[in-house]
Every structure is written in C-alpha cells, then in structure tokens.
C-alpha cells in the first residue's frame, strides 16, 4: 500500500534483536526470555515485532485476549501469556486458542476449567501473587489455599507462578521485600516443574536475584531504560524513531502570535516551519513552547501550542530549511539526538507513555 503520510515511526528491528542478545548475555542461558508485546509492542507494532523476535525469545506476553487473538490470527506460534484475568464469558476463547492465562481468583479458574472440560482441552495457567504492586493478584497469605483449589480443578494445569515488581529501578530494599514475600508464599508448595518469574525490565537489569526461571522484558527490549534506573548495566539501542517532514514555511515579522491562545509571540522577524504532526499523532501537548525537533542536524524549538494535527517550529533566519526536509521528533539526525526520555521529562511523564501514545494513524516502517 502506498504511504501518503509525511509522518512515520521507523522501527529498527536489528536494534531490538541486539537488545535481546545483550539482555540474554546478562541474565544467562538458563533463564527463559518472555517478550512483552502488549500495547501494540509499546507502540512498535505487536505483529511485526513478534514475528521478528520469534526465533530469539521463548514466549510472548500481552495484556488482553484481544491482543492475544491478534497474534494468533497473524499465525504467531510462540506461547502467549495473558497478563490479567480475561472476562469469564471469554474463557472458552482462551482455551480454544491455546493461550496461557493468568489467574488470581478461584471463580475465574473455575470458568476456565468448565470451558476446557466442555471442549476436551487442558488450559495452562500462571497464578499471580500480589507482593506489593497492589493491583491484581492473590495476597501471599491466601496463595496456598488458591493453589490447592486450582490443582483440584479438571482440565487446568498450573504451569507457572509469578509476581510483579513495583520499584525495581530503585536500589532500596523494596524489591528484596517483595521477593521475600514471594518465596515465603511458595514455601508451602512443591514448585518443581513450575516456571517461577518476577523480573520486569528493571528487575532483570538491576536485581539478579529476581530473574528466577524467566524474565518478562518489555521496555528494555525496545532499547529504553526504566525511568530512574542506571544505564550502565548493558548497552541498549533504541529501536524507535519518530519522523515527519516540513510541510510549510513562512517568514513572519516581530510581534506575530502563533497557534491557539497566542502563547508565543515572535520577538523578531523569523521563519516558522509547520510540521504535519500533532497531539493526535502522539506529540504531547505539554511540549508546547518547550520541546525541540531536529532539522538538517540542528535543534529548533517548538513554538506555540501543539495542535491536533500540526506543530510549529521556529527555524530562525536559516534559509537552508526547506519544505520537504526531514524533521526528527524522537531519534537522531547528524550529531544530534532527541530521546524518548527527553521528551518524557519535558512532558512530565515517562518514556512508556510517550512511545505507547504515538497514534495509530502514524505508519510504522520497519528496517533491518
């Protein structure tokens, strides 16, 4: 299909594969690698990324059954773990499609058992224990009872048990406390043959003791470091670049108000370049009068409020900037670069939100 948009997200598959190889070198050969491709692979494209990494990882993880079905329909054959309980009415879809399902309530485990028994299949489950995240998961003191009740259900096989780390990018003792709670909860059962996992990207990078039998890697696989975490553990390469092209340039005199609310008024005569990209595409409105873009290897400031579809940049008296020039919003150009972390800091958020927020109307282009 011909691409009509001047804006695109460029995904470097070779960088993703580099990151996986580098992370595997850190965690060791005996630890399984689960690639987290929820939220459309953090904005990178779940199906293309899953295909690209299929020979390099052991399993995939998604957030919802809808995301799992998308991969199944694309004939992705790796085992897929759904990270939260699916609505009970969709239990049969979990079973029919052979997904591995997270459970933390007996009622949902029973729904899976009923569905599996009805069609003569066995469903694999991973029990999630809440050791300090506070979202979903059985409390540690209730785990043993739930485990025993699930083991008695027909057509249900407990394949794994896991928890999620809340502050693994920090060096304080909270992660240690979570792991201690996790081990304590497991102490009353026979875990032989089960897959135990706890580490997210931050855990895998900074807490060796959290790696257990498997790590669940999302952000780091895409070349980004957990917010607040050290960057010295391994050398990661960002896979995502966000680019557009200059759509229009005009010279304006001093005192010219720009964009909604006239929040920026030119101090002198200058050239204003308009870019065909806005907050509907994933440029945070918080970058208004704060962010930068790269054009011809130089940084230029975003001026005025970011609009839904358009953003303005002050390129000063530089008459070398022309309509059609590449403008980099995230990525590198020449010797300059703008990282997702930089954009996130200016927008008072985290890199996860920046890359996941790049809109669906922005085409993804894959390079090796």
C-alpha positions as CSV (number, residue, x, y, z in Angstrom):
1,X,0.0,0.0,0.0
2,X,1.3,3.4,-0.9
3,X,2.2,5.6,2.1
4,X,0.6,9.0,1.8
5,X,1.6,10.4,5.2
6,X,4.7,12.6,5.6
7,X,4.9,11.3,9.2
8,X,6.1,7.9,10.2
9,X,7.6,5.8,13.0
10,X,10.7,3.9,12.0
11,X,11.4,0.7,13.8
12,X,14.9,-0.7,13.6
13,X,14.4,-4.5,14.0
14,X,18.2,-5.1,14.2
15,X,18.3,-2.9,17.4
16,X,15.5,-5.0,19.0
17,X,17.5,-8.2,18.2
18,X,20.6,-6.6,19.6
19,X,18.9,-5.7,22.8
20,X,17.6,-9.3,23.2
21,X,21.0,-10.7,22.7
22,X,22.6,-8.3,25.1
23,X,20.0,-8.9,27.8
24,X,20.3,-12.7,27.3
25,X,24.0,-12.3,28.0
26,X,23.2,-10.5,31.2
27,X,20.6,-12.9,32.5
28,X,22.3,-16.2,31.5
29,X,21.3,-19.1,29.3
30,X,19.2,-20.9,31.9
31,X,16.7,-18.1,32.3
32,X,13.8,-18.0,29.8
33,X,13.0,-14.8,28.0
34,X,9.4,-13.7,27.7
35,X,9.0,-10.7,25.3
36,X,6.3,-8.3,26.4
37,X,4.4,-7.1,23.3
38,X,1.3,-5.7,25.0
39,X,0.1,-2.2,23.9
40,X,1.0,-2.9,20.3
41,X,4.5,-3.8,21.4
42,X,4.8,-0.5,23.3
43,X,3.9,1.3,20.0
44,X,6.4,-0.6,17.9
45,X,3.8,-2.9,16.3
46,X,2.9,-6.2,18.0
47,X,2.7,-8.5,15.0
48,X,5.8,-7.4,13.1
49,X,7.8,-7.3,16.4
50,X,6.6,-10.8,17.4
51,X,7.5,-12.2,14.0
52,X,10.9,-10.6,14.2
53,X,11.7,-12.0,17.6
54,X,10.1,-15.4,17.3
55,X,13.4,-17.2,17.0
56,X,15.1,-15.2,19.7
57,X,12.7,-15.5,22.7
58,X,10.8,-18.3,24.5
59,X,7.4,-16.7,25.0
60,X,5.3,-13.6,24.5
61,X,3.1,-11.7,26.9
62,X,0.1,-9.5,26.3
63,X,-2.4,-7.6,28.4
64,X,-5.7,-8.8,26.9
65,X,-7.3,-11.6,25.0
66,X,-7.9,-9.2,22.1
67,X,-4.1,-8.6,21.9
68,X,-3.5,-12.4,22.1
69,X,-6.1,-13.1,19.3
70,X,-4.4,-10.5,17.0
71,X,-1.1,-12.5,17.3
72,X,-2.9,-15.8,16.9
73,X,-4.6,-14.6,13.7
74,X,-1.2,-13.5,12.4
75,X,-0.1,-17.1,12.9
76,X,2.4,-16.3,15.7
77,X,3.2,-19.7,17.1
78,X,5.0,-18.8,20.3
79,X,3.3,-19.5,23.7
80,X,1.3,-16.4,24.7
81,X,0.6,-15.4,28.3
82,X,-2.3,-13.1,29.0
83,X,-1.2,-11.0,32.0
84,X,-4.6,-10.2,33.6
85,X,-7.7,-12.3,34.0
86,X,-9.9,-12.4,31.0
87,X,-13.7,-11.8,31.4
88,X,-15.2,-15.1,32.4
89,X,-17.5,-15.1,29.3
90,X,-14.4,-15.3,27.1
91,X,-12.9,-18.3,28.9
92,X,-13.7,-20.6,26.0
93,X,-11.7,-18.4,23.7
94,X,-8.7,-18.7,25.9
95,X,-9.0,-22.5,25.9
96,X,-9.8,-22.9,22.2
97,X,-6.8,-20.8,21.1
98,X,-4.4,-22.4,23.4
99,X,-3.4,-19.2,25.3
100,X,-1.7,-19.4,28.7
101,X,-3.9,-17.5,31.2
102,X,-3.0,-15.5,34.3
103,X,-5.4,-16.4,37.2
104,X,-5.7,-15.0,40.7
105,X,-9.3,-15.8,41.6
106,X,-11.0,-19.2,42.1
107,X,-14.1,-18.1,40.2
108,X,-12.2,-17.4,37.0
109,X,-10.1,-20.6,37.4
110,X,-13.4,-22.5,37.6
111,X,-14.7,-20.7,34.5
112,X,-11.6,-21.9,32.6
113,X,-12.0,-25.4,33.9
114,X,-15.6,-25.6,32.8
115,X,-14.7,-24.3,29.3
116,X,-11.8,-26.6,29.0
117,X,-13.7,-29.7,30.1
118,X,-16.5,-28.9,27.7
119,X,-14.3,-28.9,24.7
120,X,-11.9,-31.6,25.9
121,X,-8.8,-29.5,26.3
122,X,-6.4,-28.6,29.1
123,X,-5.7,-24.9,29.7
124,X,-2.3,-23.8,31.2
125,X,-2.4,-21.1,33.8
126,X,0.1,-18.9,35.8
127,X,-1.0,-17.8,39.2
128,X,-0.1,-14.2,40.1
129,X,0.7,-13.2,43.6
130,X,0.5,-9.6,44.7
131,X,3.6,-8.9,46.8
132,X,3.5,-5.1,46.8
133,X,2.2,-3.8,43.5
134,X,-1.4,-3.6,44.8
135,X,-3.2,-4.0,41.5
136,X,-4.2,-7.6,40.8
137,X,-3.0,-10.9,42.2
138,X,-3.8,-13.1,45.2
139,X,-2.5,-12.0,48.5
140,X,0.5,-14.0,49.7
141,X,-1.3,-15.3,52.7
142,X,-4.1,-16.6,50.5
143,X,-2.0,-18.1,47.8
144,X,-1.5,-21.6,49.2
145,X,-5.3,-22.1,49.5
146,X,-5.9,-20.9,46.0
147,X,-3.1,-23.1,44.6
148,X,-4.5,-26.2,46.2
149,X,-8.0,-25.4,45.0
150,X,-6.9,-24.9,41.4
151,X,-4.9,-28.1,41.4
152,X,-8.1,-30.0,42.0
153,X,-9.9,-28.4,39.0
154,X,-10.2,-30.7,36.0
155,X,-8.5,-29.7,32.7
156,X,-6.5,-26.9,34.3
157,X,-2.7,-27.2,34.5
158,X,-0.7,-24.8,36.7
159,X,2.4,-24.0,34.6
160,X,3.8,-21.1,36.4
161,X,3.6,-18.7,39.4
162,X,4.7,-15.1,39.3
163,X,4.7,-11.6,40.9
164,X,5.3,-8.1,39.6
165,X,8.0,-5.7,41.0
166,X,6.8,-2.2,41.8
167,X,10.1,-0.4,42.4
168,X,12.8,-2.5,40.7
169,X,14.5,0.6,39.2
170,X,15.4,1.6,42.8
171,X,18.3,0.3,44.9
172,X,16.3,0.4,48.1
173,X,15.1,-2.8,49.8
174,X,11.5,-2.8,48.5
175,X,12.3,-5.3,45.7
176,X,14.0,-7.6,48.3
177,X,10.9,-7.4,50.5
178,X,8.7,-8.4,47.5
179,X,10.9,-11.4,46.6
180,X,11.0,-12.5,50.3
181,X,7.2,-12.4,50.3
182,X,7.1,-14.3,47.1
183,X,9.4,-17.0,48.3
184,X,7.5,-17.2,51.6
185,X,4.2,-17.7,49.8
186,X,5.8,-20.6,47.7
187,X,7.3,-22.3,50.7
188,X,4.3,-24.4,51.4
189,X,4.0,-26.0,47.9
190,X,6.1,-28.2,45.6
191,X,7.4,-25.9,42.9
192,X,9.3,-28.5,41.0
193,X,8.5,-28.3,37.3
194,X,6.8,-24.9,37.6
195,X,8.1,-21.6,35.9
196,X,8.7,-19.0,38.6
197,X,9.1,-15.4,37.4
198,X,9.2,-11.9,38.9
199,X,11.6,-9.7,36.9
200,X,10.4,-7.0,34.6
201,X,13.0,-5.0,32.6
202,X,14.2,-3.1,35.7
203,X,14.3,-6.3,37.8
204,X,16.3,-8.1,35.1
205,X,18.7,-5.2,34.8
206,X,19.3,-4.3,38.4
207,X,18.3,-7.3,40.6
208,X,20.0,-10.5,39.8
209,X,18.0,-12.4,42.5
210,X,14.7,-11.5,40.7
211,X,15.5,-13.3,37.5
212,X,14.4,-16.8,38.7
213,X,13.3,-19.1,35.9
214,X,12.1,-16.5,33.5
215,X,12.2,-12.7,32.9
216,X,9.5,-10.6,31.3
217,X,11.1,-7.9,29.2
218,X,9.3,-5.1,27.6
219,X,10.8,-1.6,27.7
220,X,14.5,-2.8,27.6
221,X,13.8,-5.0,24.6
222,X,12.9,-1.8,22.7
223,X,16.1,-0.1,23.8
224,X,14.9,2.1,26.6
225,X,15.9,2.1,30.3
226,X,13.4,2.0,33.2
227,X,12.8,5.6,34.4
228,X,15.2,6.4,37.2
229,X,17.3,3.3,36.6
230,X,21.0,3.3,35.9
231,X,22.1,3.0,32.3
232,X,25.4,1.2,32.8
233,X,24.2,-2.4,33.2
234,X,24.1,-3.1,29.4
235,X,24.3,-1.1,26.2
236,X,20.8,-0.9,24.8
237,X,19.9,0.6,21.4
238,X,16.6,2.5,20.9
239,X,14.5,0.9,18.2
240,X,12.0,3.7,17.6
241,X,12.4,6.9,15.7
242,X,9.5,9.4,15.1
243,X,9.9,11.4,12.0
244,X,7.9,13.8,9.8
245,X,8.7,16.4,7.1
246,X,8.4,20.2,6.9
247,X,5.1,20.9,5.2
248,X,5.2,24.7,5.0
249,X,7.5,27.6,5.8
250,X,6.7,31.3,6.1
251,X,8.5,34.4,7.1
252,X,6.8,36.4,9.9
253,X,7.6,39.8,11.4
254,X,8.3,40.5,15.1
255,X,5.2,40.5,17.2
256,X,3.4,37.7,15.4
257,X,1.2,35.5,17.6
258,X,1.4,31.8,17.0
259,X,-1.2,29.0,17.5
260,X,-4.1,28.7,19.9
261,X,-4.2,31.1,22.7
262,X,-1.3,33.2,21.2
263,X,1.0,31.7,23.9
264,X,4.1,32.5,21.8
265,X,4.8,35.9,20.1
266,X,7.8,36.3,17.9
267,X,10.4,38.7,19.3
268,X,11.9,39.4,15.9
269,X,11.4,38.5,12.3
270,X,11.8,34.8,11.7
271,X,10.9,31.7,9.7
272,X,8.2,29.4,11.0
273,X,8.1,25.8,9.8
274,X,4.9,23.9,10.1
275,X,5.1,20.2,10.7
276,X,2.1,17.9,9.7
277,X,2.0,16.2,13.1
278,X,0.3,16.9,16.4
279,X,-1.1,15.6,19.6
280,X,-3.5,13.2,17.7
281,X,-0.3,11.6,16.4
282,X,1.4,11.4,19.7
283,X,3.2,14.7,20.2
284,X,2.4,15.7,23.8
285,X,0.7,19.0,24.0
286,X,2.9,19.6,27.0
287,X,5.8,20.2,24.5
288,X,4.2,23.5,23.6
289,X,6.9,26.2,23.8
290,X,9.3,23.6,25.4
291,X,10.1,20.8,23.0
292,X,12.5,20.6,20.1
293,X,12.8,18.9,16.8
294,X,15.8,18.1,14.6
295,X,16.0,19.6,11.1
296,X,19.2,19.4,9.0
297,X,21.1,18.2,12.0
298,X,20.2,21.1,14.2
299,X,17.8,21.6,17.1
300,X,14.9,24.0,16.7
301,X,12.3,24.9,19.3
302,X,8.6,24.1,19.1
303,X,6.7,27.4,19.4
304,X,3.1,28.0,20.2
305,X,0.7,25.3,21.3
306,X,0.9,21.9,19.7
307,X,-2.3,21.4,17.7
308,X,-4.2,18.2,17.0
309,X,-2.6,17.8,13.5
310,X,0.1,20.5,13.2
311,X,3.1,21.8,15.1
312,X,5.1,24.9,14.5
313,X,8.9,25.3,14.8
314,X,11.0,28.5,14.8
315,X,13.9,27.9,12.4
316,X,15.1,31.5,12.7
317,X,16.8,33.1,9.8
318,X,18.1,29.8,8.5
319,X,17.0,29.9,4.9
320,X,18.5,26.4,4.3
321,X,15.5,24.8,5.8
322,X,13.1,23.8,3.0
323,X,9.7,22.3,2.6
324,X,10.1,18.6,2.5
325,X,13.1,18.5,4.9
326,X,13.1,15.6,7.4
327,X,12.1,16.6,10.9
328,X,13.0,14.2,13.7
329,X,10.8,14.3,16.8
330,X,12.4,11.2,18.5
331,X,15.7,9.8,17.2
332,X,18.9,11.0,15.7
333,X,19.9,13.3,12.9
334,X,23.6,14.1,12.2
335,X,25.3,14.5,15.6
336,X,22.1,15.5,17.4
337,X,19.5,13.3,19.0
338,X,16.3,13.5,21.0
339,X,15.4,10.6,23.2
340,X,12.0,9.4,24.4
341,X,13.3,10.1,27.9
342,X,14.0,13.7,27.0
343,X,10.5,14.1,25.6
344,X,9.0,12.4,28.6
345,X,10.9,14.7,31.0
346,X,9.6,17.8,29.3
347,X,6.0,16.4,29.3
348,X,6.3,15.4,33.0
349,X,5.7,11.7,32.3
350,X,7.6,8.5,31.5
351,X,9.0,7.1,28.3
352,X,6.4,4.3,28.3
353,X,3.6,6.8,27.8
354,X,5.5,8.6,25.0
355,X,6.1,5.6,22.9
356,X,2.7,4.0,23.6
357,X,1.0,7.2,22.8
358,X,2.1,7.5,19.2
359,X,-1.1,7.3,17.3
360,X,-2.4,4.5,15.0
361,X,-2.6,6.9,12.1
362,X,1.2,7.2,12.1
363,X,2.5,4.5,9.7
364,X,5.2,2.1,11.1
365,X,8.1,1.4,8.8
366,X,10.4,-1.5,9.6
367,X,14.1,-1.5,8.8
368,X,16.8,-4.1,9.5
